[in-house]
Amino acid sequence: MIASFLLLLVGTTDAVRSGGWPRGARRAALGLSWLVLAVLGVWGLGLAGLPVLSCLVLAAVWTLLMPVDDGPRPRRLWPAVILVVLVAVGASYGAAADESGLLADLYADTRLDVLGSVSLSSVVAAVAVAVFLTVSGNIIARAALGRALQDDARTVPAAPRAWELRIRGRRVGSVEPPAHPEARDATLRGGRLIGPLERLLIVLLALGGAQAIIAAVLAAKGIVRFPEISEDRRSGSKAEEFLIGSLASWALAAAAVVYLKALA
């Protein structure tokens, strides 16, 4: 369960950081969320204090390495790779751990019939994955296509120079060529909202065994994006952004499905 706690902690951290609050209020909310989750992990889920403290340290390091806002430098992917490794190690470490704590006892006493034999570990994992795939999933996807976006910014054509007519050093007229249309909109729109919905939908459909519907959803995404991509025929940057962003998003959803099925 410690792996799910780490995912929940990182996902909650990114969700709090993404709020449009003043810096002081954001830090206070972040500290409060860490305190609540630490209490929930130790007394509610029965996790040991040292692993919970280690997860808090990892979440703090994550905030330093993976900023929420896009900066002049693209994000790195290696923090996300390390996080995946840590989650895999934590899942294997806590696979045989017994469920204990106040929440475990309450869940055992008030388990709903609709949940059947679903364990508390699976419920916590599902909640953690859902939280992580929203803002944190967007951050990782943006990190994957950050290099492509940086290259696109470098290749935006400069404004053409005007032609001037001078007679004996005096300017008598000029011609201003039209600006390039590609410079007006260099990125795809709506990815921050479409990405989380797409990832969550893929996970739900995959767990339900609806692979055909998943294929239809992915095809529909390409159809919806086609007019916007086709307008960028000259540079092709939007097609590259669509491909990289989609592959990163699908990889996150696939990893989430594997993780949930491994804990089931």
Wavefront OBJ file of the C-alpha trace (Angstrom):
o trace
v 0.000 0.000 0.000
v 2.995 2.310 0.382
v 3.257 2.603 -3.418
v -0.345 3.793 -3.662
v 0.316 6.230 -0.827
v 3.267 7.667 -2.759
v 1.140 8.100 -5.890
v -1.636 9.719 -3.861
v 0.841 12.051 -2.177
v 2.479 13.148 -5.442
v -0.876 13.530 -7.198
v -2.329 15.602 -4.369
v 0.823 17.724 -4.249
v 0.568 18.559 -7.949
v -3.167 19.262 -7.663
v -2.544 21.730 -4.834
v 0.369 23.347 -6.678
v -1.720 23.858 -9.802
v -4.277 26.003 -7.985
v -4.267 29.671 -8.885
v -3.638 30.800 -5.305
v -1.094 33.254 -3.927
v 2.260 31.690 -3.123
v 1.775 31.884 0.640
v -1.662 30.281 0.532
v -0.379 27.604 -1.827
v 2.457 26.668 0.523
v 0.091 26.571 3.492
v -2.345 24.338 1.605
v 0.517 22.095 0.514
v 1.798 21.705 4.073
v -1.713 21.018 5.355
v -2.322 18.384 2.691
v 0.957 16.660 3.561
v 0.028 16.641 7.250
v -3.419 15.212 6.572
v -2.063 12.508 4.274
v 0.698 11.613 6.740
v -1.862 11.162 9.523
v -4.064 9.194 7.141
v -1.167 6.936 6.191
v 0.091 6.206 9.702
v -3.092 6.021 11.758
v -5.654 5.389 9.050
v -3.865 2.850 6.858
v -1.418 1.495 9.430
v 1.717 2.370 7.460
v 5.051 2.610 9.236
v 6.331 6.075 10.051
v 9.648 5.796 8.202
v 8.148 4.869 4.796
v 5.593 7.669 5.155
v 8.371 10.139 5.957
v 10.319 8.884 2.936
v 7.286 9.490 0.722
v 7.013 13.050 2.037
v 10.665 13.671 1.189
v 10.162 12.227 -2.296
v 7.121 14.451 -2.835
v 9.157 17.505 -1.803
v 11.934 16.550 -4.230
v 9.321 16.030 -6.947
v 8.087 19.601 -6.523
v 11.626 20.875 -7.107
v 12.327 18.723 -10.168
v 8.915 18.887 -11.882
v 7.448 22.410 -11.834
v 3.768 22.841 -12.596
v 4.114 25.896 -14.836
v 5.969 25.837 -18.142
v 9.315 27.586 -17.808
v 12.098 28.555 -20.208
v 13.687 25.125 -19.774
v 11.803 21.941 -20.643
v 11.076 19.501 -17.841
v 13.169 16.362 -17.554
v 11.702 12.889 -17.857
v 14.099 11.088 -15.536
v 12.208 12.088 -12.330
v 9.110 10.381 -13.746
v 11.144 7.275 -14.593
v 12.532 7.157 -11.052
v 9.011 7.544 -9.668
v 7.820 4.575 -11.728
v 10.692 2.465 -10.390
v 9.948 3.496 -6.810
v 6.262 2.670 -7.220
v 7.147 -0.758 -8.632
v 9.521 -1.434 -5.743
v 6.973 -0.191 -3.216
v 4.248 -2.363 -4.720
v 6.401 -5.477 -4.476
v 7.516 -4.545 -0.953
v 4.008 -4.026 0.361
v 2.325 -6.856 -1.519
v 2.293 -9.136 1.500
v 1.545 -6.449 4.094
v -1.559 -6.858 6.222
v -4.228 -4.179 6.176
v -4.442 -2.425 9.532
v -5.341 0.944 10.961
v -8.543 2.813 11.678
v -9.614 3.021 8.045
v -8.944 -0.682 7.522
v -11.114 -1.587 10.510
v -13.858 0.809 9.429
v -13.755 -0.516 5.876
v -13.993 -4.109 7.081
v -17.012 -3.306 9.273
v -18.940 -1.183 6.758
v -17.994 -2.782 3.431
v -20.688 -2.196 0.847
v -22.172 -5.090 -1.090
v -21.340 -3.389 -4.384
v -17.623 -3.648 -3.577
v -17.843 -7.385 -2.977
v -14.417 -8.801 -2.170
v -12.481 -5.682 -3.189
v -9.724 -5.050 -0.666
v -8.906 -1.707 0.907
v -5.541 -1.758 -0.871
v -7.305 -1.900 -4.232
v -9.613 0.971 -3.280
v -6.687 3.135 -2.148
v -4.797 2.247 -5.335
v -7.763 3.230 -7.511
v -8.127 6.580 -5.743
v -4.374 7.222 -5.949
v -4.258 6.410 -9.661
v -7.263 8.641 -10.385
v -5.664 11.576 -8.557
v -2.244 11.002 -10.127
v -3.501 10.764 -13.704
v -4.962 14.281 -13.615
v -2.437 17.045 -12.937
v 0.608 14.794 -12.468
v -0.214 13.013 -15.707
v -0.323 16.363 -17.484
v 3.055 17.340 -16.038
v 4.677 14.121 -17.260
v 3.059 14.419 -20.688
v 4.271 18.020 -20.981
v 7.749 16.869 -19.999
v 7.676 14.270 -22.774
v 6.863 16.839 -25.439
v 8.846 19.677 -23.877
v 11.777 19.176 -26.212
v 9.489 19.204 -29.235
v 7.844 22.419 -28.044
v 11.240 24.007 -27.516
v 12.320 23.064 -31.028
v 9.050 24.426 -32.417
v 9.655 27.754 -30.689
v 13.058 27.980 -32.344
v 11.685 27.250 -35.803
v 8.893 29.839 -35.777
v 9.661 31.996 -38.838
v 10.689 35.557 -38.182
v 8.596 38.407 -39.473
v 9.641 39.331 -43.020
v 11.375 42.627 -43.596
v 9.541 45.471 -45.297
v 10.530 46.886 -48.682
v 11.212 50.602 -48.747
v 11.434 53.018 -51.673
v 13.862 55.894 -51.209
v 14.719 58.751 -53.597
v 17.851 60.728 -52.772
v 17.837 59.325 -49.267
v 14.229 60.254 -48.592
v 11.662 57.517 -47.873
v 8.692 57.838 -50.198
v 6.936 54.483 -49.643
v 7.088 50.968 -48.170
v 5.493 47.541 -48.573
v 4.723 45.373 -45.514
v 4.477 41.637 -46.350
v 1.837 39.694 -44.367
v 2.964 37.823 -41.274
v 3.239 34.050 -41.341
v 0.023 32.410 -40.102
v 1.970 29.657 -38.320
v 3.237 32.122 -35.740
v -0.240 32.833 -34.416
v -0.953 29.483 -32.773
v 1.912 27.092 -32.199
v 0.349 24.582 -29.832
v -2.719 22.381 -29.696
v -5.590 23.633 -27.572
v -7.447 21.837 -24.793
v -4.788 19.258 -23.942
v -4.804 20.014 -20.219
v -8.470 19.011 -20.012
v -8.639 16.321 -22.678
v -5.562 14.476 -21.375
v -6.861 13.588 -17.876
v -10.290 12.630 -19.215
v -8.694 10.450 -21.865
v -6.403 8.667 -19.399
v -9.162 8.014 -16.862
v -11.511 6.767 -19.569
v -8.884 4.398 -20.971
v -8.222 2.963 -17.500
v -11.926 2.407 -16.809
v -12.528 0.798 -20.196
v -9.426 -1.391 -19.923
v -10.440 -2.651 -16.491
v -13.886 -3.392 -17.896
v -12.446 -5.312 -20.842
v -13.782 -2.886 -23.467
v -10.759 -2.832 -25.760
v -12.871 -2.132 -28.845
v -14.272 1.024 -27.258
v -10.739 2.130 -26.360
v -9.732 1.833 -30.010
v -12.787 3.877 -30.988
v -11.917 6.586 -28.446
v -8.350 6.839 -29.725
v -9.560 7.010 -33.315
v -12.092 9.691 -32.406
v -9.339 11.769 -30.834
v -7.381 11.690 -34.079
v -10.459 12.659 -36.090
v -11.246 15.600 -33.812
v -7.662 16.849 -33.931
v -7.232 16.353 -37.683
v -8.549 19.787 -38.811
v -6.253 21.590 -36.383
v -3.256 19.471 -37.393
v -3.957 19.816 -41.121
v -3.733 23.609 -40.822
v -0.082 23.214 -39.816
v 1.133 21.439 -42.949
v 4.147 23.676 -43.491
v 5.978 23.048 -40.193
v 4.292 19.847 -39.000
v 4.911 20.804 -35.371
v 1.329 20.166 -34.289
v 1.398 16.652 -35.711
v 4.577 15.945 -33.763
v 3.080 17.422 -30.603
v -0.082 15.359 -31.034
v 1.865 12.138 -31.517
v 4.273 12.633 -28.606
v 1.603 13.873 -26.218
v -0.786 11.061 -27.109
v 1.851 8.349 -26.730
v 2.904 9.728 -23.340
v -0.701 9.901 -22.176
v -1.480 6.381 -23.380
v 1.663 5.027 -21.733
v 0.580 6.513 -18.399
v -2.876 4.990 -18.743
v -1.399 1.594 -19.654
v 0.959 1.706 -16.669
v -1.980 2.551 -14.412
v -3.949 -0.432 -15.716
v -0.998 -2.772 -15.146
v -0.548 -1.420 -11.624
v -4.211 -1.827 -10.681
v -4.425 -5.325 -12.125
v -1.263 -6.335 -10.263
v -2.858 -5.300 -6.966
v -6.248 -6.864 -7.701
l 1 2 3 4 5 6 7 8 9 10 11 12 13 14 15 16 17 18 19 20 21 22 23 24 25 26 27 28 29 30 31 32 33 34 35 36 37 38 39 40 41 42 43 44 45 46 47 48 49 50 51 52 53 54 55 56 57 58 59 60 61 62 63 64 65 66 67 68 69 70 71 72 73 74 75 76 77 78 79 80 81 82 83 84 85 86 87 88 89 90 91 92 93 94 95 96 97 98 99 100 101 102 103 104 105 106 107 108 109 110 111 112 113 114 115 116 117 118 119 120 121 122 123 124 125 126 127 128 129 130 131 132 133 134 135 136 137 138 139 140 141 142 143 144 145 146 147 148 149 150 151 152 153 154 155 156 157 158 159 160 161 162 163 164 165 166 167 168 169 170 171 172 173 174 175 176 177 178 179 180 181 182 183 184 185 186 187 188 189 190 191 192 193 194 195 196 197 198 199 200 201 202 203 204 205 206 207 208 209 210 211 212 213 214 215 216 217 218 219 220 221 222 223 224 225 226 227 228 229 230 231 232 233 234 235 236 237 238 239 240 241 242 243 244 245 246 247 248 249 250 251 252 253 254 255 256 257 258 259 260 261 262 263 264
